Amino acid sequence: MQEQTETKVKVDRALAPVGTCVTLSDRFISEENPLGILTDAAILIEGESVVWVGKQDDVPARFDLSAADIQDFSRQTVLPGLIDAHTHLVFAGSRAAEFDMRVHGDTYLEILAKGGGIQATVRATKEASFDELYEMGMRRLDVLLREGVTTVEAKSGYGLSVEGELRLLEVLEALNRDHAVDVVPTFLGAHTVPREYKDAPEKYVALVIEEMIPRVAERNLAAFCDVFCEEGVIDVKTSRKILEAASRHGLKLKLHADQLTNSGGGLLSAELKATSADHLEYFPEDEVPRFREGGVVAVLLPVAAQYLMMQKTPPVHAFLSHGVPVALATDFNPGSAPCLSLLTAMTIGACLYRIPTEVVIKGVTLHAARAVGIEGKIGRIEAGYQADLSVFPVRDYRLIATTYGGVLPQRVMKRGHWRFVTENCGPAEGL
């Protein structure tokens, strides 16, 4: 009787050996190895996906590497492609003058009430053309890609009118289509109430609920709906109305919550089982168990806290001790976090919150993937996941999280293809 031969699995690419492979795979994570790190590893890729990861000496015979592009990264660290889970990517104009206003004592909400803040960016963004916004977005995505970011969440919110919000989401749609970095769009029509509705804010809320949300959902322009739930911006009762309407139209939920006051936004996110609540400086520590029960990801934005010169920090260690997934993001925007460097945000977060590097790394990979709603595809190096990888020219992965953007990737892969390659890695080589 003729023996059956095992069908060979073709491999397009192989990264082997990898000096330090941060897999975040459940197969390798343990109490002693919380990041699932492998040394002398191999990553096998077919098409857009990883088909196997493990020790180089354990590669199964069923894989056909005869035609594979095999590259040696024995002195380097490979991470899953980084994920920036909170940005305001598309806008025009500058708000640099507001920094001096804060230095002289004005608060964020006082600047907003004077017509600055979000309102100022809305005016500048309205004056920019679609093509100008698109070109700025492409350049910003180029910067993120060069830092190892392969997926980014991006919000509207600088339109604050039906056509203005739709236009920003259309720009995001075009950026997602044309750039290697995946753009996850979020509708943020409730970023604030426009000045023209100052005396009748309920009319603007009705516009968001009755016109914007249905049109966004009908055209599938956003995955999420977000609200800036804050005293003096959108109160918790109104936030609930907007988010419940969004949920009825099939949008997943996010909140800017408890950034400047204990507004109740964090508890609302838990009640509505939102995907994430972001900022959370004023979230009450004794309510963390309720937050955990809601299954919400806590997205922390250390750049904004530092740039706004805040003295308050979120209850980070309570989140961690109760098993709340914690993500870190840039909050890139022109007024409170003009920072396009997720690597820098990681180090600021590590210092500001006094958290170890393993928490930081999970915060921009595994937990960030959950915060953008696609944790089953990205955020790990594992068979079946997208081949999104960032290759850094150091063996010690902790340097990536602790050097204020000083360790830049040498290569970045998105969906199985190298999208950024450089031999000039800057100061990393001297670390």
Long-range contacts (C-beta under 8 A, 24 or more apart in sequence): 6-61, 6-62, 7-62, 8-62, 8-63, 8-64, 9-46, 9-51, 9-62, 9-63, 9-64, 10-46, 10-64, 10-67, 11-44, 11-45, 11-46, 11-51, 11-63, 11-64, 11-65, 11-68, 12-45, 12-46, 12-47, 12-67, 12-68, 12-69, 12-416, 13-44, 13-45, 13-68, 13-69, 13-70, 13-71, 13-387, 13-416, 14-42, 14-43, 14-44, 14-45, 14-65, 14-68, 14-69, 14-70, 14-71, 15-42, 15-43, 15-45, 15-70, 15-71, 15-73, 15-78, 15-389, 15-391, 16-41, 16-42, 16-43, 16-56, 16-59, 16-70, 16-71, 16-72, 16-73, 17-41, 17-42, 17-56, 17-72, 17-73, 17-74, 18-42, 18-43, 18-56, 18-73, 18-74, 18-76, 18-77, 18-78, 19-73, 19-74, 19-75, 19-76, 19-77, 19-395, 20-76, 20-77, 20-78, 20-395, 20-396, 20-397, 21-53, 21-77, 21-78, 21-381, 22-77, 22-78, 22-79, 22-80, 22-361, 22-365, 22-381, 22-397, 23-53, 23-380, 23-381, 23-382, 24-80, 24-361, 24-362, 24-365, 24-366, 24-379, 24-380, 24-381, 24-382, 25-53, 25-380, 25-381, 25-382, 26-382, 27-382, 34-358, 34-362, 35-358, 35-361, 35-362, 35-397, 37-397, 40-74, 41-78, 43-78, 43-381, 43-387, 43-389, 44-68, 45-387, 45-416, 46-416, 47-416, 48-386, 48-387, 48-415, 48-416, 49-383, 49-384, 49-385, 49-386, 49-387, 49-416, 50-381, 50-382, 50-383, 50-384, 50-385, 50-386, 50-387, 51-383, 52-383, 53-381, 53-382, 53-383, 73-391, 75-393, 75-395, 76-391, 76-392, 76-393, 76-394, 76-395, 76-410, 77-391, 77-392, 77-394, 77-395, 77-396, 77-397, 77-400, 78-381, 78-389, 78-390, 78-391, 78-392, 79-148, 79-361, 79-365, 79-381, 79-389, 79-390, 79-392, 79-397, 79-400, 80-365, 80-366, 80-378, 80-379, 80-380, 80-381, 80-385, 80-388, 80-389, 80-390, 81-148, 81-149, 81-150, 81-151, 81-365, 81-378, 81-386, 81-388, 81-389, 81-390, 81-412, 81-413, 81-414, 82-147, 82-148, 82-149, 82-150, 82-342, 82-364, 82-365, 82-368, 82-390, 83-149, 83-150, 83-151, 83-152, 83-153, 83-327, 83-364, 83-365, 83-368, 83-369, 83-371, 83-372, 83-378, 83-379, 84-144, 84-149, 84-151, 84-152, 84-153, 84-329, 84-330, 84-332, 84-342, 84-364, 84-368, 85-153, 85-276, 85-297, 85-299, 85-327, 85-328, 85-329, 85-364, 85-368, 85-371, 85-372, 86-153, 86-155, 86-276, 86-278, 86-299, 86-301, 86-329, 86-330, 86-331, 86-371, 87-152, 87-153, 87-154, 87-155, 87-329, 87-330, 87-331, 87-332, 87-333, 88-154, 88-155, 88-157, 88-158, 88-188, 88-331, 88-332, 88-333, 88-334, 89-137, 89-140, 89-141, 89-152, 89-154, 89-155, 89-172, 89-175, 89-183, 89-332, 90-125, 90-133, 90-136, 90-137, 90-154, 90-156, 90-158, 90-168, 90-171, 90-172, 90-175, 91-121, 91-124, 91-125, 91-133, 91-136, 91-158, 91-333, 91-334, 92-121, 92-124, 92-125, 92-127, 92-128, 92-132, 92-133, 92-136, 93-120, 93-121, 93-123, 93-124, 93-125, 93-127, 93-128, 93-334, 94-124, 94-334, 95-120, 95-121, 95-334, 95-335, 96-338, 98-335, 99-307, 102-308, 102-309, 107-260, 108-260, 108-308, 108-336, 109-230, 109-231, 109-232, 109-233, 109-260, 112-192, 112-232, 112-233, 113-232, 115-195, 116-335, 117-192, 117-335, 118-157, 118-158, 118-191, 118-192, 118-335, 119-192, 119-194, 119-195, 120-335, 121-158, 121-333, 121-334, 121-335, 122-158, 122-159, 122-160, 122-164, 122-194, 125-158, 125-159, 125-164, 125-168, 126-159, 126-164, 130-167, 130-170, 130-171, 133-167, 133-168, 133-171, 134-171, 134-174, 134-175, 137-171, 137-172, 137-175, 138-175, 138-178, 138-179, 140-332, 140-340, 141-175, 141-179, 141-180, 141-181, 141-183, 142-179, 143-340, 143-341, 144-181, 144-340, 144-342, 145-179, 145-180, 145-181, 145-412, 145-414, 145-419, 145-420, 146-408, 146-409, 146-412, 146-420, 146-422, 147-340, 147-341, 147-342, 147-343, 147-405, 147-408, 147-409, 148-342, 148-343, 148-390, 148-392, 148-408, 148-409, 148-412, 149-181, 149-342, 150-180, 150-181, 150-182, 150-378, 150-388, 150-390, 150-412, 150-413, 150-414, 150-419, 151-181, 151-182, 151-184, 151-368, 151-369, 151-372, 151-374, 151-378, 151-388, 152-181, 152-182, 152-183, 152-184, 153-183, 153-184, 153-186, 153-224, 153-329, 153-371, 153-372, 154-183, 154-184, 154-185, 154-186, 155-185, 155-186, 155-187, 155-188, 155-191, 155-226, 156-185, 156-186, 156-187, 156-188, 156-189, 156-191, 156-222, 157-188, 157-189, 157-191, 157-226, 157-228, 158-191, 159-189, 160-189, 160-191, 160-192, 160-194, 160-204, 161-194, 162-207, 162-211, 162-212, 162-215, 165-189, 165-212, 165-216, 166-212, 166-215, 166-216, 166-219, 166-221, 169-216, 169-221, 169-222, 170-221, 172-221, 173-221, 180-414, 180-415, 180-417, 180-419, 181-414, 182-378, 182-414, 184-223, 184-224, 184-372, 184-373, 184-374, 185-221, 185-222, 185-223, 185-224, 186-222, 186-223, 186-224, 186-225, 186-226, 186-254, 187-212, 187-213, 187-216, 187-221, 187-222, 187-224, 187-225, 187-226, 187-246, 187-251, 188-225, 188-226, 188-227, 188-228, 189-213, 189-216, 190-226, 190-227, 190-228, 190-234, 190-238, 190-239, 190-242, 191-228, 192-228, 192-233, 192-234, 193-233, 193-234, 201-238, 205-238, 205-241, 205-242, 208-242, 209-241, 209-242, 209-245, 213-242, 213-245, 213-246, 213-249, 213-251, 214-249, 216-249, 216-251, 217-246, 217-249, 217-250, 217-251, 222-251, 223-251, 223-252, 223-372, 223-373, 224-251, 224-252, 224-253, 224-254, 224-275, 224-373, 225-251, 225-252, 225-253, 225-254, 226-253, 226-254, 226-255, 226-256, 227-254, 227-255, 227-256, 227-265, 228-256, 229-255, 229-256, 229-257, 229-258, 229-263, 229-264, 229-265, 229-268, 230-256, 230-259, 230-260, 230-261, 230-263, 230-265, 231-260, 231-261, 231-263, 235-263, 236-263, 236-264, 236-265, 236-268, 239-265, 239-268, 240-268, 240-272, 243-268, 243-272, 243-274, 244-272, 247-272, 252-373, 254-278, 257-283, 258-282, 258-283, 259-304, 266-291, 266-296, 267-291, 269-294, 269-296, 270-294, 270-296, 275-370, 275-371, 275-372, 275-373, 276-327, 276-371, 278-329, 278-331, 279-304, 279-314, 280-314, 280-315, 281-305, 281-310, 281-312, 281-313, 281-314, 282-312, 283-314, 283-315, 284-315, 285-315, 285-318, 288-315, 288-318, 288-319, 288-322, 288-324, 289-322, 291-319, 291-322, 291-324, 292-319, 292-322, 292-323, 292-324, 296-324, 297-324, 297-325, 297-326, 297-327, 297-367, 297-370, 297-371, 298-324, 298-325, 298-326, 298-327, 299-327, 299-328, 299-329, 299-368, 299-371, 300-326, 300-327, 300-328, 300-329, 300-349, 300-353, 300-363, 301-328, 301-329, 301-330, 301-331, 301-337, 301-345, 302-328, 302-345, 302-348, 302-349, 302-352, 302-353, 303-330, 303-331, 303-337, 303-339, 303-344, 303-345, 303-348, 304-331, 304-336, 304-337, 305-352, 306-348, 306-352, 307-336, 307-337, 307-338, 307-339, 308-336, 313-352, 313-353, 314-353, 316-353, 316-354, 316-355, 317-354, 317-355, 320-355, 320-359, 325-362, 325-366, 325-367, 325-370, 325-371, 326-355, 326-359, 326-362, 326-363, 326-367, 327-363, 327-364, 327-367, 327-368, 327-370, 327-371, 328-360, 328-363, 328-364, 328-368, 329-364, 329-368, 329-371, 341-405, 343-400, 343-404, 343-405, 343-407, 343-408, 344-404, 344-405, 346-400, 346-401, 347-401, 347-402, 347-403, 347-404, 347-405, 348-404, 350-401, 350-402, 357-397, 357-398, 357-401, 357-402, 360-401, 361-397, 361-400, 361-401, 386-414, 386-415, 386-416, 387-413, 387-414, 387-415, 387-416, 388-413, 388-414, 388-415, 389-413, 392-428, 393-425, 393-428, 393-429, 394-428, 394-431, 399-428, 399-431, 403-428, 403-431, 406-431, 407-431
